[in-house]
Amino acid sequence: MAQALLTGTKFRLVFQVGMDEEGKPILKSKTFSNVKKESTADQLFQAGTAISGLTNDTLYNLERNDSSEILGQ
């Protein structure tokens, strides 16, 4: 049976920096690598909101991206 081995976690903050002519949001993002794999959703939310407090942009979204290696036996 195959197993998934968590190899890495990245944390992405998406900010709304304005609106275009059609009224759609203009987004930019910042990705943090080497995030602890054991981090909980609450911990990442707290970190993301703290980081967003240091910017003038509006926090639009927080994303956690896990990478796994699939191992067969």
N, C-alpha and C positions, 0 to 999 in steps of 0.2 A: 504494500500500500504506500502511496506517495505521501510525503510530508512537506509542509510549507515552513521554512525557517526564516523568521523575520531578520532581515539583514540591515535595514536602515529606515530612518524616519526623517521626513522633512516637514517643515511648518511654513505655510504660506499665508501672508496677510495681503488682502486685496483692498485697495483704497479707491474711493471715488474722488477724482480730482477736478471734476467739472461736468458740464453737459455739452453735447454737441448741438448743431443747428436743428436737428430733428428731435431734440429733447431726450436723447438716449445718454446714459451715464458714460463718462470717460473713466476708464479704470486703469490703475497701475498696480503692480504687485511687488512684494519683497519676499524672498524665500530664504529661510534659515535651514541650513543642513546640520547634520550631526546632532540632532535632537535626541534626547534619551528615549529609548524605545519603551521604557516603563512609564512615560509621561501619561497622565490621565487627561481626559477631555477638559475637566475643570482646571487643571494646571495650565494647559495650553490656552484656554480661554482667558485666564487671569493674565498670563504673559502677553497675549495678543492685545488685550485691552490696555495694559500698562504701556506697551510699546506704542500703540496708537495715540496715547495721550501725549507723546513726545512730538507728534506731527501736527500740521495744520489741516491735514486731509481727513475726510470722513471714512471710518472703517466700514467697509462694505461686506466683507466676508472673511472667515477664517477657515483654512483647509489643512487637514493632516493627510500627508501622503506617505504610506508605508510601502516598502519594497520587500519582497520575499523571494527566496530561492526555493524552487521546487525540487525536492530530492526523491528519487525513486529507490526502491530496495532491491 
